[in-house]
Amino acid sequence: MTDAPATPEKRYGTAGDYVQLLKPRIMMLVVFTAVAGLIAATGVTGQSMNPLMAAIAVLAVALGSGAAGAINMWYDSDIDLVMTRTSTRPIPSGAVPREEAIALGMIMSGVSVLLMWLASNWLAAGLLAFSIFYYGVIYTMWLKRSTPQNIVIGGGAGAFPPVIGWAAVTGNTPLDAWILFAITFFWTPPHFWALSLLAHSEYEKAGVPMLPVTHGAKATRLQMLVYTIVLAAVSMTPLVTGLGGWIYGVVTGVLNLAFLYFAVRVWRSHAGDNGAPGADQKLARSMFLFSILYLFLVFAALIVEHAAGLHFPVGGL
Amino acid sequence: MSDDGVKKGGEQFPEPAHLDDAARTAQKRRNLWLGLALLGFVFLVGLTTFVRLSGSEDNKANFYYNMNEAGQDEAPALPPGMSPDQAVPPANLSPEPAAADATVDEEEAPEQ
């Protein structure tokens, strides 16, 4: 179990503290993948969306992501206080009271879903509501503290934005939308475990059953390699369905080779082991940073193809 | 509440919270942000309503405007209770106005 949280020092929260509560870095990635889904849907189906409505739909995704972040920080404030990496967050640092965080999260959830429904359709709004519930309740309140597969199953929450973007334009979610879901889903384990290899002692202190804590660093490195191989295969399926063209194929192919290179090197290293050399730890950190670049560039390639009229399909179902 | 700060049952009301300057400033700032957020929300709801009602929105909500677009093999599913006849675009929104005009011209042409 977690240590008893110390009483935070009283200070008055600024606007910046409330912004931190919304996890802005995650929000940026969520918005980016949602925009990619929206643009890809327009390019593939030929259906269009009023630009103003599209902008409001993207804003709704951002608000929904922020709402889920606030709910997560509200529930996890006890373990955030224990871990050094998260102890400066707005609630453990005493800047924002817990009750304000949950109020903000709940109100923003409602506002985001309502805006999405007004700007697009009930399917996109329903998916947004479910993804907030998935992250705030299924992952944060249930999976995170109960299973080492927490971030594998919980990764589904972060994989919804491109599907929501697609649904906002077309009102349905065909195979291509779920391929974008799968790319983000299989990307999450190697991305997050690379970080948890570095911070497993912190998770252990907080009582969070991350894979490196429960099964050790060696098993985690192997799982990272397996998920990276699966990701490499899944990320090439847009070439088969026609969602991705030549540009996507070349960019993603090169990125997959680089990601596999990192995964193999981390697998062969001692990253996360007790007394692991600094170079190995640095390697895990490099893989974590590269994984962010990977997802950004894969979705950027899709955006460029479909937004700039550079989509030259290789295949198509 | 009576003027002496006593409830009807004789129970004392709690003393009002006295905020120091820093707390009052923080509260005012927070109130300002909340007010702006509320205004923004009202504006966005108004904007989406206006765009939807003005009919300038061209996404699937106005589904039959997209029915004949190139690349769309099948017409989108009809809403519950709507028959295919009802889904036909009104005459003044026909995708081939030139053909309709040609028919009128033929009818109005003098016989030879």
Interface residues (C-beta under 8 A of the other chain):
Chain A: Y12 G13 T14 A15 Y18 T45 G46 Q47 S48 M49 N50 L52 M53 I56 L59 V111 L114 L115 L118 A119 S120 N121 A168 V169 T170 G171
Chain B: A22 A23 T25 A26 R29 R30 W33 F41 L44 V45 L47 T48 T49 V51 R52 S56 E57 D58 N59 K60 A61 N66 E69 A70 G71 Q72 P76
